[in-house]
Amino acid sequence: MIRGVKGTRDILPDEVGAWQRVEAAARRLFALYGYREIRTPIFEDTQLFARGIGAETDIVAKEMYTFQDRDESSLTLRPEATAGIVRSVIENNLMNTDPALRVYAIGPMFRRERPQKGRYRQFHQVDVEAFGVAAPSIDVEVIEMALGYLEACGLRDYELVVNSVGDAACRPAYVETLRAALRANLGKLSADSQRRTETNPLRVLDSKAPEEQELIGTLPRLVDHLCAACREHFAEVRRQMDLLGIQHRIDHRLVRGLDYYTRTTFEVTSGALGAQSSVLGGGRYDGLVKDLGGPDLTGIGFALGMERLVMILRTAAAAPRCDVFLAPLVAAGRDKAQLLQRELRAAGFSVLLDHEGRGLKSQMKRADKLQARFVVLIGEDELAKGLWTVRDMAGSAQESVEDGRIAGYLEEKLNG
Ligand code: HAM
């Protein structure tokens, strides 16, 4: 037997309702904030991600699905959506034609991580990006929409953490200060962190290794090295979050795994998720559009992991499969059932029919499993009288309904 590839999973018909609900909630809510959908390709030029996300990040260095096309160009399955969206914004000049450039995307992403609960190699994100607003109020609006989205999906138990990672004016000096502090303590660092001390010292801050925690607590904090503009921006973001009653915790170690962030970063975690606790993450990326060859356009956004959200929400009962189950009890009833099925579907009811000519008992069992609201029995007696026996599965009462009146009868019962 050929199995699905490690780290991928099927979204089975039983779960797909939950997926459709979170997708519908996204479309509904984001439209209220002026966002429109964008659909970009699943694969892009490898350079886009190397330059956009950062060559030294885990994503680019270790996790990308990169392959050589037949013409030898290097392509990569997108590990995230932001870089592709920024490319599209630049290539299509969207900033010139759209006065409020706000887009969202929903779709699969690919990272070759070690699979575990909540972590897959193909996973799905709901991604949101807003361009061209430098004011801190957009940071707050994006965060508010992210939380509103989680609430709309039914999530209650979560925590918002925020931080500022500075910008090109203040971060380089801080990175050097941090690197010097790390070099002075190399002996206390894991091999991974020793390597990162040289390649990407900020990432040491979000190391989970227990033996490093004490040292990390003593390292210089970025918040103490922000330039005046970044400090003011962060203070204003926090003031406005307080104004709107958005509860949050400041986490000085929240640096995130992508290099494009400037100033505000944020993450929402849920204790219900276990080790992979991050439901969504995002932040501001004021230099990215320019770095990728576009104009000097600010940006901010976030992405939510759909597998993780659906996993926490997976308490809702499976939806019923049909309104009506048609049970022909004799061979002559089957033609009638087929005609009736067409009539009822045309009237807007979901209908399933026993095609196999099973006995009454096994048909009733099947109707029960499908959570049918009504079963229409078509037996010898019914055919002779032109009256169908309609059984209400909720109360198990039954009534005889005249042929021709059945759609009206069901309409009244189901929608009346
Ligand atoms: P990210 O933090 O890499 O950010 O991913 C966002 C979310 O995607 C995570 O919080 C998590 O829920 C989900 N996720 C990431 N990797 C996996 C995985 N292997 N399996 C399952 N779920 C996963 C970004 O991707 C940025 N592009 C977000 C952003 C948009 N920043 C600004 N705009």
Boltz pocket constraint, residues with backbone or C-beta under 6 A from the ligand:
constraints:
  - pocket:
      binder: B
      contacts: [[A, 79], [A, 80], [A, 81], [A, 82], [A, 111], [A, 113], [A, 118], [A, 119], [A, 120], [A, 121], [A, 122], [A, 123], [A, 124], [A, 125], [A, 127], [A, 128], [A, 129], [A, 257], [A, 258], [A, 268], [A, 278], [A, 279], [A, 280], [A, 281], [A, 282], [A, 283], [A, 284], [A, 300], [A, 301], [A, 302], [A, 303], [A, 304], [A, 305], [A, 306], [A, 307], [A, 308]]
      max_distance: 6.0
